[in-house]
Amino acid sequence: MIDPDGYRPNVGIVLMRADGQVFWARRVRRDGWQFPQGGMRSDETPTEAMYRELHEETGLSPEHVELLGATPGWLRYRLPGRAIRRGGEGPVCIGQKQVWFLLRLLGDESLVRFDATETPEFDHFRWVDFWYPVEHVVSFKRGVYARALRHLAPVAEGSGAALRQMPLVTGC
C-alpha cells in the first residue's frame, strides 16, 4: 500500500524499560540495527499495526507493554536512490510515512522472542540509552528517528524515565 505521494504507511516502535533504556535490535544476516517497525495493512489502524508488528518482531503481546504515547501524525523519510524499486506494477515507493509509538516493557526481557514468525527480522537485541539510536541508525533514517524521539522524550520523562540531553545531530 503506497499513498499518492509515494510513501508507504508504516509504524515505528520505541520499546523502553522503566530506567529509560530502549530496545535496539540487529537485523537478521546484517549488521544494521534499528527499532522495530513495519508496514500497515489497508484494513489496520496505526495502533493495530503497531501491536501486530510488536508481536511479529519481538514476540511481545499487548499485555507485556504499556502504551505511553505516539506521534500526532505522520513522520516521513525518503529512501536512498539505490533502495527505490522502479518498474513493475503499482506506484513507486520513495519512502515511508510513520506513526511512532512509545511503549514501556511491563514484563521481563526474557519475554522477547524472535521466532514469532517464520521469517524473523531480528536476531539479537540490547538495551541502549534513549538517544543512542539517533547517532547509530542507518544515515537516511536519522532525521525521522530524531524527530520521533524528540516528540516522545517528554512522554518518557513524564513516565519517570531519566533521559540525558539529546545529542546535536546534523541534518535533522
MOSUL-V687810 format. One record per residue. N is the residue number from 0. RES is the residue in three letters. OMEGA is omega in whole degrees, -180 to 180 (999 if undefined). Layout:
# MOSUL-V687810
n=N res=RES omega=OMEGA
n=N res=RES omega=OMEGA
This chain:
# MOSUL-V687810
n=0 res=MET omega=-179
n=1 res=ILE omega=-179
n=2 res=ASP omega=-177
n=3 res=PRO omega=179
n=4 res=ASP omega=178
n=5 res=GLY omega=-179
n=6 res=TYR omega=178
n=7 res=ARG omega=177
n=8 res=PRO omega=-170
n=9 res=ASN omega=173
n=10 res=VAL omega=175
n=11 res=GLY omega=-174
n=12 res=ILE omega=172
n=13 res=VAL omega=-180
n=14 res=LEU omega=-172
n=15 res=MET omega=170
n=16 res=ARG omega=180
n=17 res=ALA omega=-179
n=18 res=ASP omega=178
n=19 res=GLY omega=176
n=20 res=GLN omega=-178
n=21 res=VAL omega=-178
n=22 res=PHE omega=-177
n=23 res=TRP omega=-170
n=24 res=ALA omega=179
n=25 res=ARG omega=178
n=26 res=ARG omega=179
n=27 res=VAL omega=177
n=28 res=ARG omega=177
n=29 res=ARG omega=176
n=30 res=ASP omega=180
n=31 res=GLY omega=180
n=32 res=TRP omega=-180
n=33 res=GLN omega=170
n=34 res=PHE omega=171
n=35 res=PRO omega=177
n=36 res=GLN omega=177
n=37 res=GLY omega=-177
n=38 res=GLY omega=176
n=39 res=MET omega=171
n=40 res=ARG omega=-175
n=41 res=SER omega=-179
n=42 res=ASP omega=-177
n=43 res=GLU omega=166
n=44 res=THR omega=176
n=45 res=PRO omega=-179
n=46 res=THR omega=177
n=47 res=GLU omega=179
n=48 res=ALA omega=-180
n=49 res=MET omega=-179
n=50 res=TYR omega=177
n=51 res=ARG omega=180
n=52 res=GLU omega=178
n=53 res=LEU omega=-179
n=54 res=HIS omega=-179
n=55 res=GLU omega=-173
n=56 res=GLU omega=-177
n=57 res=THR omega=-176
n=58 res=GLY omega=-179
n=59 res=LEU omega=178
n=60 res=SER omega=-179
n=61 res=PRO omega=-180
n=62 res=GLU omega=179
n=63 res=HIS omega=-175
n=64 res=VAL omega=172
n=65 res=GLU omega=177
n=66 res=LEU omega=-178
n=67 res=LEU omega=-178
n=68 res=GLY omega=179
n=69 res=ALA omega=174
n=70 res=THR omega=-174
n=71 res=PRO omega=-179
n=72 res=GLY omega=-177
n=73 res=TRP omega=169
n=74 res=LEU omega=-174
n=75 res=ARG omega=167
n=76 res=TYR omega=179
n=77 res=ARG omega=175
n=78 res=LEU omega=173
n=79 res=PRO omega=-177
n=80 res=GLY omega=-178
n=81 res=ARG omega=-178
n=82 res=ALA omega=180
n=83 res=ILE omega=-179
n=84 res=ARG omega=179
n=85 res=ARG omega=-177
n=86 res=GLY omega=-179
n=87 res=GLY omega=-177
n=88 res=GLU omega=176
n=89 res=GLY omega=-178
n=90 res=PRO omega=178
n=91 res=VAL omega=177
n=92 res=CYS omega=179
n=93 res=ILE omega=-179
n=94 res=GLY omega=-179
n=95 res=GLN omega=168
n=96 res=LYS omega=-169
n=97 res=GLN omega=163
n=98 res=VAL omega=-178
n=99 res=TRP omega=-179
n=100 res=PHE omega=173
n=101 res=LEU omega=180
n=102 res=LEU omega=173
n=103 res=ARG omega=176
n=104 res=LEU omega=-179
n=105 res=LEU omega=-178
n=106 res=GLY omega=180
n=107 res=ASP omega=-180
n=108 res=GLU omega=177
n=109 res=SER omega=176
n=110 res=LEU omega=-178
n=111 res=VAL omega=179
n=112 res=ARG omega=177
n=113 res=PHE omega=-178
n=114 res=ASP omega=180
n=115 res=ALA omega=176
n=116 res=THR omega=180
n=117 res=GLU omega=-179
n=118 res=THR omega=-179
n=119 res=PRO omega=177
n=120 res=GLU omega=-176
n=121 res=PHE omega=176
n=122 res=ASP omega=-179
n=123 res=HIS omega=174
n=124 res=PHE omega=173
n=125 res=ARG omega=178
n=126 res=TRP omega=-176
n=127 res=VAL omega=176
n=128 res=ASP omega=-177
n=129 res=PHE omega=-175
n=130 res=TRP omega=-178
n=131 res=TYR omega=-177
n=132 res=PRO omega=-179
n=133 res=VAL omega=-178
n=134 res=GLU omega=-171
n=135 res=HIS omega=176
n=136 res=VAL omega=177
n=137 res=VAL omega=-168
n=138 res=SER omega=-176
n=139 res=PHE omega=177
n=140 res=LYS omega=-175
n=141 res=ARG omega=-179
n=142 res=GLY omega=-179
n=143 res=VAL omega=176
n=144 res=TYR omega=-180
n=145 res=ALA omega=180
n=146 res=ARG omega=-180
n=147 res=ALA omega=-178
n=148 res=LEU omega=176
n=149 res=ARG omega=179
n=150 res=HIS omega=-175
n=151 res=LEU omega=-178
n=152 res=ALA omega=179
n=153 res=PRO omega=177
n=154 res=VAL omega=179
n=155 res=ALA omega=179
n=156 res=GLU omega=178
n=157 res=GLY omega=179
n=158 res=SER omega=178
n=159 res=GLY omega=179
n=160 res=ALA omega=177
n=161 res=ALA omega=-178
n=162 res=LEU omega=172
n=163 res=ARG omega=-179
n=164 res=GLN omega=179
n=165 res=MET omega=177
n=166 res=PRO omega=175
n=167 res=LEU omega=-179
n=168 res=VAL omega=-178
n=169 res=THR omega=176
n=170 res=GLY omega=-178
n=171 res=CYS omega=999
